[in-house]
Amino acid sequence: MDNKKKRDNKTELASERIQKVLARSGLGSRRQLEKSIKMSQIYVNGKLVELGCKVNIGDIISWKNRKWIIQGKSQDFRIIMYNKPLGQVCTRKDEKQRATVFDNLPELKGQRWINIGRLDINTTGLLLFTTDGDFANHMMHPSTKIDREYACRIFGEVDQLKLDNLKKGVELEDGFAKFNDIQQAGAGESNQWFHVTLLEGRNREVRRLWESQDVKVNRLKRVRYGGVFLPKKLRTGQFQELSDGEKNILMQDVNYQPKNLELIAKFVK
């Protein structure tokens, strides 16, 4: 990850007084911690702490021959993955009264689920939802360059020239597009399976790319979004919430810093 991005992200979260962060983390009362500071017992990044010292994400605390690292803990921020069935649309309410992906999601109080990208009615597989609108916008923004992986069943002849064209890129009606990677995944009498990845999510882009080579997609399933894979055990129409660990890994992968963080000290073994 670019060092400048790291620094920029760090400044997005206001620093806090060390005794407040350590007290929040269960390491003593503020008064006890202030006493330890006055007694020259606490260090931050190898330097002795004075009253009024502030800490931020990544700082290392040394105290009583132990170490803690300052981390950000998100508040009221959830992410779920959903295995979208065929025939559902990605709108909250549909004028034609069709089933929507929101019908099967868990209920929320005082919040709402926001879909991270869309899949068309004939595409199945992985959809991500979150309660954090900033995170959803970050994930969908083209500058983030998060790769999506799809399993495609293709009807028609696919030769190396067509694969090369799709990797080099072609002009669609809304601009230049290409697959970043294409891997063959099996073949039948009249169909071939491929796994493809791309770094954006324009409307029906995967289908239109294949159609530009005079072949047809007769089955399309998203199996990965960034570092999140569709679990094999997650049945169609079911959802699964990301654990705190999975959520933190995803946020690091996409270089996202939630705005509603609080600082905590985590013990370093």
N, C-alpha and C positions, 0 to 999 in steps of 0.2 A: 504493500500500500504506500502511496506517495506520502513522504514526510510532511509536506505542506498541508495535505488534506488532514493528516492527523492533528496538526497544530490548529488548523481552522476549526475542526470538530471540537477540540478541547475547549476552545474559547466560547463555544456556543452555550456551555453550561456554566453558570456563575459559580465561582469558588465559594467555599464556606469555611467558617472557623473550625479549626481542628477539633476542639473539645465538643462542638455540636455534632460533628460527624461521628466521632468515637462514642459519644453517649448514645446516639441513635443506633449504633452497632452493638450496644450492650456491653461496652467495655468499662463502664463506670458512670457515675453522675458527672455533670459538668464541673461541679465544685471539686470533686476528687481529681478530675483530669487537669483542672487548672492548677491544683496543688502539685501534681506530678510535673507539669510544665515549669512551674516556679522552682522545683527541685532539680531541674535540668536532667530529666529522665527520658524525655521523648525527642526523637529525631525524625526529620522528614528529608528523604533523599540524602541521608548521611549528614545533614546539618542540624545542629541543635535548635529546637523550637523555642520561640518566645511567645508570650501572650499576644494574641491578635493575629497569629499566623493562620493563613488560610491554605486549604488543600484543594486539589482537583483530581480528576480521573487520571490514573496512572502513577500518582505519587506513592512512594513507599514509606510506611511508618515503621519505625523501630522503637521498641519499648519492652523492657524487662526481658531482654534476650530473645524476643519474638518479633516477627514481621507481619505487617498487614499491607495490602494494596488497596488503594481507593478505587472503587468502581461505581458505576451508575446503576441504580435499580429503577426499573420502569414502574410507573403507577397506572393501574387501570388500563393496561394496554394488552390486548389479546390478539392472537393470530390463530386461525383455524384453516385446515385444508379440507376440501370437499371433493368427492368423486362424482363429477357431474354426469348424469345419465343422458342418453339420447332424448331429444325432444323438449328439453327444458330451455327457457330463455333466461338471459342475464339481466332482466329488469325486475324492479320490485313489484310492479303491477303491469299486467299485459292487457291491452285493449281487446285482444281476441280471447281472453280468458284462458290462455295456455299456462301450463305449470311453469313456475319460475324457480331459479336456484335458491331463492330466499325462503321457499316454502318449508324446506327441511332443516333450516339452521336453528340453533338454540336461541331461545328468547333472551333478550337483554332488558335491563332496567336502566333508564336514563342514558342509554347509548344506542348505537345502531351498527349493524354490520356493513362494511364498505368493501365491495369487491375490487380486487387488485387485477385489473384487466378483465377481459371477457372471452367467452368461447361462443361460437355461433350455435344455432339450435341443433345442427347435425354433428357437432364435435363433442366428444366426451372427454373425461379425465380430470386432471388436476386444476382446481380453482382455489385461490387463496383469498381469505377475507380477514379484515382487521377492524378494530374499533378506533384506530388512529388514522385520521384522514391525511396527516402529513406523511405518515409512512406509506400509505397507499399511493400518494402522488409521487413520492420519491421512487418507489418501485417501478412505476409506470413511465417515468420520465426517460426519454431517449438517451440523455446524457449518462444515465446510470449504467447502460449497456449490460443488462442482465439477460443471460441466454435462456431461451425456452427450448425444450426438447419435445418433439412430437413423434409418435409412431404412426406411419402412413401406409395404408394398403393402396397400391397403385394398379390401376387397370390400363394396360397398354404396354407397348414396347419401350423399355428404358435402356438405352445404350450409354457408353462412356461419354460420348459427345454431349448428350443431354445432361448428364451429371456434371460435366465440366462447365456447361453453360449456367447451370443453377448455382455453382460455386463462384463463378466469375461475376455473375449478376446479370439481370435482364431489366429492361424498362417495362414497368407496368403502367397502368393508366394514372396512378398517383405517384409515380416516381420510381427510382432505381431500387431494386431489391435483390437479395441473394440469401442462400443458405450458407452459414458459416462452416457447417460440417454435414456430411451425408454418409451414413453407414447402412449397407445392405443387411437385412435381418431375416432373410428367408424368401422363398418363392414357391408358387403353386403353378397350376396349369395356365392360368390366365392373369394371375395377380402376383405382384411382388411387394414385399414389405421393406420399408426403409425407416431408419431413425434419422431425423433432421433436426438441426438447431439453427436458431436465428436470434438476433439481438433486439428485435422490436416486435410489436404486436398489432400491426395494421389490420384492418378489416379483411378477413378471409385471405390473409397473405400467403399462408402455406398452400392453400388450394389454388390460388391464382398463379403462384410460381410454377407448380406442376402443370397447370393448364397451359402455361406459356410454351410448354414442350409437347403439346398435343397428347397429353395423357390425363387420366382422370383419377382423382382421389375418391375412392368409394368407402374408405373408413379412415377416420382421423381421431387420434387420442393424444392429449397432452400428458406426458409422463413426468416432466420435471419443470420447475420454475426456479432458476438460480440454483441454490443449494438444497432446495426442497424437492424430494422425490415422492411420487405417489406410492404409498405403501401397498404392497400386494394384498395385505389383509383388509384394506379399507374397501368395503363393498360399494357398489354403485348406489348413489343416493345417501351415503353416510358421510359424516364429518369426523374430524379428529383434531383436537387442539394441540398446538405446539407447546412443549414444555418450556420452562424458563431457559433451560440450557440450549434447546434447539432455537428458541427465539433470539437469544444472545448471539449465537453463532451466525444466524441469518443476518442480523443487524450489522455484525462485523464484516461479513462478506460483502454487503452492499454499501458499506461505509455510511451507515445511518445512525444519527444520534438523536434519540427522542428528546423533545423539549420538556416533557414532564418527568424529568428524572430527579431522584434524590441521591445524594452521595452516601455510600456506606463503606466501611472498612472490612475487607475479607481477609481472613487469616491465610498466610502463605506457609504451606508445610515445608 
